[in-house]
Amino acid sequence: MPEADLLDRIVVRPEVLGGKPVIRGMRIAVEHVLAMLAAGDAPETILNEYPFLEAADIQACLIYSR
């Protein structure tokens, strides 16, 4: 999937989590996903804990953090 399409998955709205970047349609902050990855969680673990996420959402968080 092109990076631009992945980045469309990340939104910033002042009324959602105080304007923190989140995965569209959800209240899952990009920083939360990145913190889980930094703590050593594998993407598969995150997807198991949050079954409504897709692998592309995790990719989008990583690209957004660049």
CHARMM-style PDB file with segment names, atoms N, HN, CA, C and O in Angstrom:
ATOM      1  N   MET     1       0.854  -1.173   0.000  1.00  0.00      PROA
ATOM      2  CA  MET     1       0.000   0.000   0.000  1.00  0.00      PROA
ATOM      3  C   MET     1       0.902   1.238   0.000  1.00  0.00      PROA
ATOM      4  O   MET     1       1.863   1.289   0.767  1.00  0.00      PROA
ATOM      5  N   PRO     2       0.616   2.223  -0.832  1.00  0.00      PROA
ATOM      6  CA  PRO     2       1.440   3.442  -0.869  1.00  0.00      PROA
ATOM      7  C   PRO     2       1.408   4.184   0.473  1.00  0.00      PROA
ATOM      8  O   PRO     2       0.410   4.152   1.193  1.00  0.00      PROA
ATOM      9  N   GLU     3       2.518   4.847   0.789  1.00  0.00      PROA
ATOM     10  HN  GLU     3       3.329   4.873   0.205  1.00  0.00      PROA
ATOM     11  CA  GLU     3       2.613   5.565   2.069  1.00  0.00      PROA
ATOM     12  C   GLU     3       1.492   6.575   2.235  1.00  0.00      PROA
ATOM     13  O   GLU     3       0.946   6.716   3.329  1.00  0.00      PROA
ATOM     14  N   ALA     4       1.142   7.278   1.172  1.00  0.00      PROA
ATOM     15  HN  ALA     4       1.585   7.164   0.283  1.00  0.00      PROA
ATOM     16  CA  ALA     4       0.079   8.286   1.274  1.00  0.00      PROA
ATOM     17  C   ALA     4      -1.238   7.641   1.712  1.00  0.00      PROA
ATOM     18  O   ALA     4      -1.980   8.218   2.507  1.00  0.00      PROA
ATOM     19  N   ASP     5      -1.526   6.457   1.199  1.00  0.00      PROA
ATOM     20  HN  ASP     5      -0.923   5.988   0.553  1.00  0.00      PROA
ATOM     21  CA  ASP     5      -2.746   5.753   1.601  1.00  0.00      PROA
ATOM     22  C   ASP     5      -2.666   5.317   3.058  1.00  0.00      PROA
ATOM     23  O   ASP     5      -3.656   5.383   3.786  1.00  0.00      PROA
ATOM     24  N   LEU     6      -1.496   4.877   3.478  1.00  0.00      PROA
ATOM     25  HN  LEU     6      -0.692   4.823   2.886  1.00  0.00      PROA
ATOM     26  CA  LEU     6      -1.324   4.493   4.880  1.00  0.00      PROA
ATOM     27  C   LEU     6      -1.498   5.702   5.792  1.00  0.00      PROA
ATOM     28  O   LEU     6      -2.144   5.607   6.835  1.00  0.00      PROA
ATOM     29  N   LEU     7      -0.928   6.827   5.407  1.00  0.00      PROA
ATOM     30  HN  LEU     7      -0.403   6.904   4.560  1.00  0.00      PROA
ATOM     31  CA  LEU     7      -1.027   8.022   6.242  1.00  0.00      PROA
ATOM     32  C   LEU     7      -2.455   8.542   6.335  1.00  0.00      PROA
ATOM     33  O   LEU     7      -2.789   9.243   7.290  1.00  0.00      PROA
ATOM     34  N   ASP     8      -3.305   8.215   5.364  1.00  0.00      PROA
ATOM     35  HN  ASP     8      -3.034   7.645   4.588  1.00  0.00      PROA
ATOM     36  CA  ASP     8      -4.721   8.588   5.450  1.00  0.00      PROA
ATOM     37  C   ASP     8      -5.407   7.903   6.620  1.00  0.00      PROA
ATOM     38  O   ASP     8      -6.489   8.317   7.037  1.00  0.00      PROA
ATOM     39  N   ARG     9      -4.789   6.864   7.149  1.00  0.00      PROA
ATOM     40  HN  ARG     9      -3.910   6.527   6.811  1.00  0.00      PROA
ATOM     41  CA  ARG     9      -5.351   6.149   8.293  1.00  0.00      PROA
ATOM     42  C   ARG     9      -5.141   6.909   9.608  1.00  0.00      PROA
ATOM     43  O   ARG     9      -5.768   6.587  10.617  1.00  0.00      PROA
ATOM     44  N   ILE    10      -4.270   7.904   9.597  1.00  0.00      PROA
ATOM     45  HN  ILE    10      -3.760   8.166   8.778  1.00  0.00      PROA
ATOM     46  CA  ILE    10      -3.969   8.676  10.805  1.00  0.00      PROA
ATOM     47  C   ILE    10      -4.678  10.021  10.716  1.00  0.00      PROA
ATOM     48  O   ILE    10      -4.551  10.733   9.720  1.00  0.00      PROA
ATOM     49  N   VAL    11      -5.421  10.363  11.758  1.00  0.00      PROA
ATOM     50  HN  VAL    11      -5.524   9.785  12.567  1.00  0.00      PROA
ATOM     51  CA  VAL    11      -6.146  11.634  11.775  1.00  0.00      PROA
ATOM     52  C   VAL    11      -5.848  12.383  13.067  1.00  0.00      PROA
ATOM     53  O   VAL    11      -5.495  11.795  14.089  1.00  0.00      PROA
ATOM     54  N   VAL    12      -6.002  13.701  12.984  1.00  0.00      PROA
ATOM     55  HN  VAL    12      -6.289  14.179  12.154  1.00  0.00      PROA
ATOM     56  CA  VAL    12      -5.836  14.566  14.155  1.00  0.00      PROA
ATOM     57  C   VAL    12      -7.086  15.431  14.249  1.00  0.00      PROA
ATOM     58  O   VAL    12      -7.400  16.198  13.338  1.00  0.00      PROA
ATOM     59  N   ARG    13      -7.786  15.293  15.356  1.00  0.00      PROA
ATOM     60  HN  ARG    13      -7.532  14.670  16.096  1.00  0.00      PROA
ATOM     61  CA  ARG    13      -8.987  16.093  15.596  1.00  0.00      PROA
ATOM     62  C   ARG    13      -8.917  16.597  17.031  1.00  0.00      PROA
ATOM     63  O   ARG    13      -8.700  15.814  17.956  1.00  0.00      PROA
ATOM     64  N   PRO    14      -9.098  17.900  17.219  1.00  0.00      PROA
ATOM     65  CA  PRO    14      -8.993  18.462  18.573  1.00  0.00      PROA
ATOM     66  C   PRO    14      -9.916  17.790  19.589  1.00  0.00      PROA
ATOM     67  O   PRO    14      -9.582  17.709  20.771  1.00  0.00      PROA
ATOM     68  N   GLU    15     -11.066  17.311  19.137  1.00  0.00      PROA
ATOM     69  HN  GLU    15     -11.337  17.377  18.176  1.00  0.00      PROA
ATOM     70  CA  GLU    15     -12.038  16.730  20.068  1.00  0.00      PROA
ATOM     71  C   GLU    15     -11.760  15.265  20.403  1.00  0.00      PROA
ATOM     72  O   GLU    15     -12.449  14.682  21.239  1.00  0.00      PROA
ATOM     73  N   VAL    16     -10.770  14.675  19.768  1.00  0.00      PROA
ATOM     74  HN  VAL    16     -10.209  15.149  19.089  1.00  0.00      PROA
ATOM     75  CA  VAL    16     -10.434  13.268  20.023  1.00  0.00      PROA
ATOM     76  C   VAL    16      -9.060  13.193  20.681  1.00  0.00      PROA
ATOM     77  O   VAL    16      -8.052  13.572  20.085  1.00  0.00      PROA
ATOM     78  N   LEU    17      -9.034  12.701  21.912  1.00  0.00      PROA
ATOM     79  HN  LEU    17      -9.853  12.393  22.397  1.00  0.00      PROA
ATOM     80  CA  LEU    17      -7.790  12.545  22.689  1.00  0.00      PROA
ATOM     81  C   LEU    17      -6.960  13.825  22.715  1.00  0.00      PROA
ATOM     82  O   LEU    17      -5.732  13.782  22.647  1.00  0.00      PROA
ATOM     83  N   GLY    18      -7.635  14.951  22.814  1.00  0.00      PROA
ATOM     84  HN  GLY    18      -8.633  14.986  22.870  1.00  0.00      PROA
ATOM     85  CA  GLY    18      -6.927  16.230  22.939  1.00  0.00      PROA
ATOM     86  C   GLY    18      -6.115  16.600  21.713  1.00  0.00      PROA
ATOM     87  O   GLY    18      -5.146  17.352  21.814  1.00  0.00      PROA
ATOM     88  N   GLY    19      -6.499  16.082  20.559  1.00  0.00      PROA
ATOM     89  HN  GLY    19      -7.286  15.471  20.476  1.00  0.00      PROA
ATOM     90  CA  GLY    19      -5.796  16.428  19.326  1.00  0.00      PROA
ATOM     91  C   GLY    19      -4.589  15.565  19.020  1.00  0.00      PROA
ATOM     92  O   GLY    19      -3.827  15.867  18.101  1.00  0.00      PROA
ATOM     93  N   LYS    20      -4.404  14.492  19.779  1.00  0.00      PROA
ATOM     94  HN  LYS    20      -5.023  14.246  20.525  1.00  0.00      PROA
ATOM     95  CA  LYS    20      -3.294  13.579  19.477  1.00  0.00      PROA
ATOM     96  C   LYS    20      -3.612  12.808  18.202  1.00  0.00      PROA
ATOM     97  O   LYS    20      -4.780  12.534  17.924  1.00  0.00      PROA
ATOM     98  N   PRO    21      -2.594  12.454  17.424  1.00  0.00      PROA
ATOM     99  CA  PRO    21      -2.838  11.639  16.237  1.00  0.00      PROA
ATOM    100  C   PRO    21      -3.380  10.267  16.644  1.00  0.00      PROA
ATOM    101  O   PRO    21      -2.836   9.603  17.528  1.00  0.00      PROA
ATOM    102  N   VAL    22      -4.454   9.863  15.984  1.00  0.00      PROA
ATOM    103  HN  VAL    22      -4.895  10.402  15.266  1.00  0.00      PROA
ATOM    104  CA  VAL    22      -5.090   8.576  16.271  1.00  0.00      PROA
ATOM    105  C   VAL    22      -5.340   7.829  14.967  1.00  0.00      PROA
ATOM    106  O   VAL    22      -5.295   8.407  13.881  1.00  0.00      PROA
ATOM    107  N   ILE    23      -5.600   6.550  15.095  1.00  0.00      PROA
ATOM    108  HN  ILE    23      -5.637   6.080  15.977  1.00  0.00      PROA
ATOM    109  CA  ILE    23      -5.997   5.747  13.944  1.00  0.00      PROA
ATOM    110  C   ILE    23      -7.449   6.094  13.644  1.00  0.00      PROA
ATOM    111  O   ILE    23      -8.299   6.071  14.534  1.00  0.00      PROA
ATOM    112  N   ARG    24      -7.726   6.414  12.389  1.00  0.00      PROA
ATOM    113  HN  ARG    24      -7.035   6.433  11.666  1.00  0.00      PROA
ATOM    114  CA  ARG    24      -9.053   6.918  12.007  1.00  0.00      PROA
ATOM    115  C   ARG    24     -10.174   5.992  12.473  1.00  0.00      PROA
ATOM    116  O   ARG    24     -10.091   4.767  12.388  1.00  0.00      PROA
ATOM    117  N   GLY    25     -11.213   6.636  12.962  1.00  0.00      PROA
ATOM    118  HN  GLY    25     -11.281   7.631  13.031  1.00  0.00      PROA
ATOM    119  CA  GLY    25     -12.382   5.897  13.416  1.00  0.00      PROA
ATOM    120  C   GLY    25     -12.215   5.215  14.760  1.00  0.00      PROA
ATOM    121  O   GLY    25     -13.107   4.498  15.211  1.00  0.00      PROA
ATOM    122  N   MET    26     -11.070   5.434  15.404  1.00  0.00      PROA
ATOM    123  HN  MET    26     -10.345   6.017  15.037  1.00  0.00      PROA
ATOM    124  CA  MET    26     -10.797   4.776  16.686  1.00  0.00      PROA
ATOM    125  C   MET    26     -10.184   5.781  17.658  1.00  0.00      PROA
ATOM    126  O   MET    26      -9.749   6.864  17.265  1.00  0.00      PROA
ATOM    127  N   ARG    27     -10.162   5.411  18.893  1.00  0.00      PROA
ATOM    128  HN  ARG    27     -10.515   4.532  19.212  1.00  0.00      PROA
ATOM    129  CA  ARG    27      -9.509   6.242  19.901  1.00  0.00      PROA
ATOM    130  C   ARG    27      -8.194   5.586  20.336  1.00  0.00      PROA
ATOM    131  O   ARG    27      -7.860   5.559  21.520  1.00  0.00      PROA
ATOM    132  N   ILE    28      -7.478   5.071  19.379  1.00  0.00      PROA
ATOM    133  HN  ILE    28      -7.749   5.093  18.416  1.00  0.00      PROA
ATOM    134  CA  ILE    28      -6.168   4.464  19.629  1.00  0.00      PROA
ATOM    135  C   ILE    28      -5.119   5.447  19.134  1.00  0.00      PROA
ATOM    136  O   ILE    28      -5.008   5.703  17.935  1.00  0.00      PROA
ATOM    137  N   ALA    29      -4.350   5.997  20.072  1.00  0.00      PROA
ATOM    138  HN  ALA    29      -4.441   5.790  21.046  1.00  0.00      PROA
ATOM    139  CA  ALA    29      -3.338   6.990  19.716  1.00  0.00      PROA
ATOM    140  C   ALA    29      -2.138   6.327  19.049  1.00  0.00      PROA
ATOM    141  O   ALA    29      -1.733   5.216  19.393  1.00  0.00      PROA
ATOM    142  N   VAL    30      -1.592   7.050  18.089  1.00  0.00      PROA
ATOM    143  HN  VAL    30      -1.921   7.952  17.810  1.00  0.00      PROA
ATOM    144  CA  VAL    30      -0.370   6.595  17.423  1.00  0.00      PROA
ATOM    145  C   VAL    30       0.709   6.341  18.469  1.00  0.00      PROA
ATOM    146  O   VAL    30       1.425   5.342  18.399  1.00  0.00      PROA
ATOM    147  N   GLU    31       0.824   7.244  19.435  1.00  0.00      PROA
ATOM    148  HN  GLU    31       0.242   8.055  19.492  1.00  0.00      PROA
ATOM    149  CA  GLU    31       1.879   7.095  20.447  1.00  0.00      PROA
ATOM    150  C   GLU    31       1.695   5.819  21.265  1.00  0.00      PROA
ATOM    151  O   GLU    31       2.676   5.240  21.729  1.00  0.00      PROA
ATOM    152  N   HSD    32       0.459   5.377  21.445  1.00  0.00      PROA
ATOM    153  HN  HSD    32      -0.338   5.848  21.068  1.00  0.00      PROA
ATOM    154  CA  HSD    32       0.212   4.135  22.189  1.00  0.00      PROA
ATOM    155  C   HSD    32       0.740   2.930  21.411  1.00  0.00      PROA
ATOM    156  O   HSD    32       1.400   2.056  21.975  1.00  0.00      PROA
ATOM    157  N   VAL    33       0.446   2.894  20.126  1.00  0.00      PROA
ATOM    158  HN  VAL    33      -0.089   3.603  19.668  1.00  0.00      PROA
ATOM    159  CA  VAL    33       0.935   1.792  19.285  1.00  0.00      PROA
ATOM    160  C   VAL    33       2.460   1.803  19.252  1.00  0.00      PROA
ATOM    161  O   VAL    33       3.096   0.756  19.374  1.00  0.00      PROA
ATOM    162  N   LEU    34       3.044   2.986  19.089  1.00  0.00      PROA
ATOM    163  HN  LEU    34       2.528   3.837  18.990  1.00  0.00      PROA
ATOM    164  CA  LEU    34       4.506   3.090  19.040  1.00  0.00      PROA
ATOM    165  C   LEU    34       5.134   2.675  20.369  1.00  0.00      PROA
ATOM    166  O   LEU    34       6.192   2.046  20.384  1.00  0.00      PROA
ATOM    167  N   ALA    35       4.491   3.021  21.477  1.00  0.00      PROA
ATOM    168  HN  ALA    35       3.632   3.532  21.465  1.00  0.00      PROA
ATOM    169  CA  ALA    35       5.018   2.635  22.792  1.00  0.00      PROA
ATOM    170  C   ALA    35       4.988   1.120  22.962  1.00  0.00      PROA
ATOM    171  O   ALA    35       5.911   0.538  23.532  1.00  0.00      PROA
ATOM    172  N   MET    36       3.941   0.489  22.473  1.00  0.00      PROA
ATOM    173  HN  MET    36       3.192   0.961  22.009  1.00  0.00      PROA
ATOM    174  CA  MET    36       3.870  -0.972  22.557  1.00  0.00      PROA
ATOM    175  C   MET    36       4.990  -1.613  21.743  1.00  0.00      PROA
ATOM    176  O   MET    36       5.631  -2.562  22.194  1.00  0.00      PROA
ATOM    177  N   LEU    37       5.219  -1.087  20.544  1.00  0.00      PROA
ATOM    178  HN  LEU    37       4.698  -0.316  20.178  1.00  0.00      PROA
ATOM    179  CA  LEU    37       6.306  -1.613  19.716  1.00  0.00      PROA
ATOM    180  C   LEU    37       7.659  -1.385  20.387  1.00  0.00      PROA
ATOM    181  O   LEU    37       8.517  -2.268  20.380  1.00  0.00      PROA
ATOM    182  N   ALA    38       7.848  -0.197  20.968  1.00  0.00      PROA
ATOM    183  HN  ALA    38       7.151   0.520  20.975  1.00  0.00      PROA
ATOM    184  CA  ALA    38       9.110   0.127  21.636  1.00  0.00      PROA
ATOM    185  C   ALA    38       9.337  -0.760  22.859  1.00  0.00      PROA
ATOM    186  O   ALA    38      10.477  -1.050  23.224  1.00  0.00      PROA
ATOM    187  N   ALA    39       8.242  -1.187  23.487  1.00  0.00      PROA
ATOM    188  HN  ALA    39       7.317  -0.951  23.191  1.00  0.00      PROA
ATOM    189  CA  ALA    39       8.345  -2.061  24.661  1.00  0.00      PROA
ATOM    190  C   ALA    39       8.630  -3.506  24.271  1.00  0.00      PROA
ATOM    191  O   ALA    39       8.812  -4.365  25.134  1.00  0.00      PROA
ATOM    192  N   GLY    40       8.666  -3.767  22.974  1.00  0.00      PROA
ATOM    193  HN  GLY    40       8.518  -3.069  22.273  1.00  0.00      PROA
ATOM    194  CA  GLY    40       9.003  -5.111  22.522  1.00  0.00      PROA
ATOM    195  C   GLY    40       7.836  -5.938  22.022  1.00  0.00      PROA
ATOM    196  O   GLY    40       8.016  -7.089  21.627  1.00  0.00      PROA
ATOM    197  N   ASP    41       6.640  -5.365  22.035  1.00  0.00      PROA
ATOM    198  HN  ASP    41       6.493  -4.430  22.357  1.00  0.00      PROA
ATOM    199  CA  ASP    41       5.488  -6.113  21.520  1.00  0.00      PROA
ATOM    200  C   ASP    41       5.606  -6.260  20.010  1.00  0.00      PROA
ATOM    201  O   ASP    41       5.911  -5.297  19.306  1.00  0.00      PROA
ATOM    202  N   ALA    42       5.369  -7.441  19.529  1.00  0.00      PROA
ATOM    203  HN  ALA    42       5.121  -8.223  20.101  1.00  0.00      PROA
ATOM    204  CA  ALA    42       5.363  -7.693  18.086  1.00  0.00      PROA
ATOM    205  C   ALA    42       4.049  -7.174  17.509  1.00  0.00      PROA
ATOM    206  O   ALA    42       3.042  -7.119  18.215  1.00  0.00      PROA
ATOM    207  N   PRO    43       4.052  -6.795  16.243  1.00  0.00      PROA
ATOM    208  CA  PRO    43       2.796  -6.361  15.625  1.00  0.00      PROA
ATOM    209  C   PRO    43       1.669  -7.389  15.794  1.00  0.00      PROA
ATOM    210  O   PRO    43       0.512  -7.015  15.982  1.00  0.00      PROA
ATOM    211  N   GLU    44       2.002  -8.660  15.728  1.00  0.00      PROA
ATOM    212  HN  GLU    44       2.943  -8.964  15.575  1.00  0.00      PROA
ATOM    213  CA  GLU    44       0.991  -9.703  15.896  1.00  0.00      PROA
ATOM    214  C   GLU    44       0.356  -9.648  17.284  1.00  0.00      PROA
ATOM    215  O   GLU    44      -0.842  -9.885  17.436  1.00  0.00      PROA
ATOM    216  N   THR    45       1.164  -9.334  18.290  1.00  0.00      PROA
ATOM    217  HN  THR    45       2.138  -9.141  18.167  1.00  0.00      PROA
ATOM    218  CA  THR    45       0.653  -9.212  19.655  1.00  0.00      PROA
ATOM    219  C   THR    45      -0.331  -8.060  19.748  1.00  0.00      PROA
ATOM    220  O   THR    45      -1.393  -8.187  20.358  1.00  0.00      PROA
ATOM    221  N   ILE    46       0.024  -6.939  19.141  1.00  0.00      PROA
ATOM    222  HN  ILE    46       0.886  -6.836  18.645  1.00  0.00      PROA
ATOM    223  CA  ILE    46      -0.861  -5.767  19.154  1.00  0.00      PROA
ATOM    224  C   ILE    46      -2.172  -6.100  18.448  1.00  0.00      PROA
ATOM    225  O   ILE    46      -3.248  -5.744  18.930  1.00  0.00      PROA
ATOM    226  N   LEU    47      -2.084  -6.776  17.318  1.00  0.00      PROA
ATOM    227  HN  LEU    47      -1.210  -7.065  16.927  1.00  0.00      PROA
ATOM    228  CA  LEU    47      -3.297  -7.142  16.583  1.00  0.00      PROA
ATOM    229  C   LEU    47      -4.164  -8.113  17.374  1.00  0.00      PROA
ATOM    230  O   LEU    47      -5.390  -8.073  17.267  1.00  0.00      PROA
ATOM    231  N   ASN    48      -3.549  -8.980  18.162  1.00  0.00      PROA
ATOM    232  HN  ASN    48      -2.553  -9.012  18.250  1.00  0.00      PROA
ATOM    233  CA  ASN    48      -4.322  -9.890  19.014  1.00  0.00      PROA
ATOM    234  C   ASN    48      -5.007  -9.137  20.145  1.00  0.00      PROA
ATOM    235  O   ASN    48      -6.140  -9.456  20.508  1.00  0.00      PROA
ATOM    236  N   GLU    49      -4.324  -8.134  20.706  1.00  0.00      PROA
ATOM    237  HN  GLU    49      -3.404  -7.875  20.411  1.00  0.00      PROA
ATOM    238  CA  GLU    49      -4.897  -7.355  21.800  1.00  0.00      PROA
ATOM    239  C   GLU    49      -5.967  -6.388  21.311  1.00  0.00      PROA
ATOM    240  O   GLU    49      -6.909  -6.075  22.039  1.00  0.00      PROA
ATOM    241  N   TYR    50      -5.821  -5.922  20.091  1.00  0.00      PROA
ATOM    242  HN  TYR    50      -5.056  -6.176  19.499  1.00  0.00      PROA
ATOM    243  CA  TYR    50      -6.761  -4.977  19.490  1.00  0.00      PROA
ATOM    244  C   TYR    50      -7.228  -5.555  18.150  1.00  0.00      PROA
ATOM    245  O   TYR    50      -6.765  -5.118  17.096  1.00  0.00      PROA
ATOM    246  N   PRO    51      -8.134  -6.525  18.181  1.00  0.00      PROA
ATOM    247  CA  PRO    51      -8.509  -7.235  16.952  1.00  0.00      PROA
ATOM    248  C   PRO    51      -9.175  -6.358  15.892  1.00  0.00      PROA
ATOM    249  O   PRO    51      -9.291  -6.769  14.737  1.00  0.00      PROA
ATOM    250  N   PHE    52      -9.605  -5.174  16.265  1.00  0.00      PROA
ATOM    251  HN  PHE    52      -9.510  -4.840  17.203  1.00  0.00      PROA
ATOM    252  CA  PHE    52     -10.212  -4.261  15.295  1.00  0.00      PROA
ATOM    253  C   PHE    52      -9.160  -3.496  14.501  1.00  0.00      PROA
ATOM    254  O   PHE    52      -9.496  -2.824  13.525  1.00  0.00      PROA
ATOM    255  N   LEU    53      -7.884  -3.586  14.906  1.00  0.00      PROA
ATOM    256  HN  LEU    53      -7.611  -4.131  15.699  1.00  0.00      PROA
ATOM    257  CA  LEU    53      -6.800  -2.969  14.138  1.00  0.00      PROA
ATOM    258  C   LEU    53      -6.398  -3.883  12.991  1.00  0.00      PROA
ATOM    259  O   LEU    53      -6.620  -5.093  13.026  1.00  0.00      PROA
ATOM    260  N   GLU    54      -5.805  -3.277  11.982  1.00  0.00      PROA
ATOM    261  HN  GLU    54      -5.625  -2.294  11.954  1.00  0.00      PROA
ATOM    262  CA  GLU    54      -5.250  -4.025  10.855  1.00  0.00      PROA
ATOM    263  C   GLU    54      -3.747  -3.800  10.824  1.00  0.00      PROA
ATOM    264  O   GLU    54      -3.249  -2.816  11.371  1.00  0.00      PROA
ATOM    265  N   ALA    55      -3.036  -4.701  10.194  1.00  0.00      PROA
ATOM    266  HN  ALA    55      -3.441  -5.501   9.750  1.00  0.00      PROA
ATOM    267  CA  ALA    55      -1.582  -4.555  10.082  1.00  0.00      PROA
ATOM    268  C   ALA    55      -1.221  -3.219   9.436  1.00  0.00      PROA
ATOM    269  O   ALA    55      -0.211  -2.610   9.789  1.00  0.00      PROA
ATOM    270  N   ALA    56      -2.035  -2.768   8.502  1.00  0.00      PROA
ATOM    271  HN  ALA    56      -2.856  -3.262   8.215  1.00  0.00      PROA
ATOM    272  CA  ALA    56      -1.774  -1.484   7.844  1.00  0.00      PROA
ATOM    273  C   ALA    56      -1.862  -0.316   8.826  1.00  0.00      PROA
ATOM    274  O   ALA    56      -1.191   0.697   8.632  1.00  0.00      PROA
ATOM    275  N   ASP    57      -2.674  -0.440   9.876  1.00  0.00      PROA
ATOM    276  HN  ASP    57      -3.218  -1.264  10.034  1.00  0.00      PROA
ATOM    277  CA  ASP    57      -2.749   0.614  10.895  1.00  0.00      PROA
ATOM    278  C   ASP    57      -1.414   0.741  11.629  1.00  0.00      PROA
ATOM    279  O   ASP    57      -0.960   1.848  11.918  1.00  0.00      PROA
ATOM    280  N   ILE    58      -0.800  -0.385  11.923  1.00  0.00      PROA
ATOM    281  HN  ILE    58      -1.169  -1.284  11.688  1.00  0.00      PROA
ATOM    282  CA  ILE    58       0.499  -0.364  12.597  1.00  0.00      PROA
ATOM    283  C   ILE    58       1.554   0.219  11.670  1.00  0.00      PROA
ATOM    284  O   ILE    58       2.389   1.018  12.096  1.00  0.00      PROA
ATOM    285  N   GLN    59       1.517  -0.177  10.411  1.00  0.00      PROA
ATOM    286  HN  GLN    59       0.839  -0.826  10.065  1.00  0.00      PROA
ATOM    287  CA  GLN    59       2.448   0.398   9.429  1.00  0.00      PROA
ATOM    288  C   GLN    59       2.259   1.906   9.351  1.00  0.00      PROA
ATOM    289  O   GLN    59       3.235   2.654   9.284  1.00  0.00      PROA
ATOM    290  N   ALA    60       1.016   2.352   9.360  1.00  0.00      PROA
ATOM    291  HN  ALA    60       0.224   1.745   9.414  1.00  0.00      PROA
ATOM    292  CA  ALA    60       0.728   3.783   9.280  1.00  0.00      PROA
ATOM    293  C   ALA    60       1.320   4.530  10.470  1.00  0.00      PROA
ATOM    294  O   ALA    60       1.853   5.628  10.308  1.00  0.00      PROA
ATOM    295  N   CYS    61       1.232   3.949  11.657  1.00  0.00      PROA
ATOM    296  HN  CYS    61       0.799   3.057  11.789  1.00  0.00      PROA
ATOM    297  CA  CYS    61       1.811   4.577  12.850  1.00  0.00      PROA
ATOM    298  C   CYS    61       3.321   4.718  12.703  1.00  0.00      PROA
ATOM    299  O   CYS    61       3.891   5.755  13.042  1.00  0.00      PROA
ATOM    300  N   LEU    62       3.954   3.684  12.204  1.00  0.00      PROA
ATOM    301  HN  LEU    62       3.490   2.841  11.929  1.00  0.00      PROA
ATOM    302  CA  LEU    62       5.410   3.731  12.019  1.00  0.00      PROA
ATOM    303  C   LEU    62       5.802   4.792  10.996  1.00  0.00      PROA
ATOM    304  O   LEU    62       6.764   5.531  11.210  1.00  0.00      PROA
ATOM    305  N   ILE    63       5.082   4.874   9.908  1.00  0.00      PROA
ATOM    306  HN  ILE    63       4.301   4.274   9.734  1.00  0.00      PROA
ATOM    307  CA  ILE    63       5.383   5.881   8.890  1.00  0.00      PROA
ATOM    308  C   ILE    63       5.128   7.276   9.443  1.00  0.00      PROA
ATOM    309  O   ILE    63       5.921   8.188   9.209  1.00  0.00      PROA
ATOM    310  N   TYR    64       4.036   7.451  10.170  1.00  0.00      PROA
ATOM    311  HN  TYR    64       3.392   6.710  10.360  1.00  0.00      PROA
ATOM    312  CA  TYR    64       3.706   8.755  10.746  1.00  0.00      PROA
ATOM    313  C   TYR    64       4.801   9.240  11.693  1.00  0.00      PROA
ATOM    314  O   TYR    64       5.049  10.441  11.795  1.00  0.00      PROA
ATOM    315  N   SER    65       5.446   8.322  12.372  1.00  0.00      PROA
ATOM    316  HN  SER    65       5.244   7.346  12.288  1.00  0.00      PROA
ATOM    317  CA  SER    65       6.450   8.699  13.380  1.00  0.00      PROA
ATOM    318  C   SER    65       7.763   9.183  12.783  1.00  0.00      PROA
ATOM    319  O   SER    65       8.608   9.713  13.504  1.00  0.00      PROA
ATOM    320  N   ARG    66       7.946   9.009  11.485  1.00  0.00      PROA
ATOM    321  HN  ARG    66       7.259   8.577  10.900  1.00  0.00      PROA
ATOM    322  CA  ARG    66       9.210   9.419  10.854  1.00  0.00      PROA
ATOM    323  C   ARG    66       9.396  10.910  10.870  1.00  0.00      PROA
ATOM    324  OT1 ARG    66      10.407  11.412  10.379  1.00  0.00      PROA
TER     325      ARG     66
END
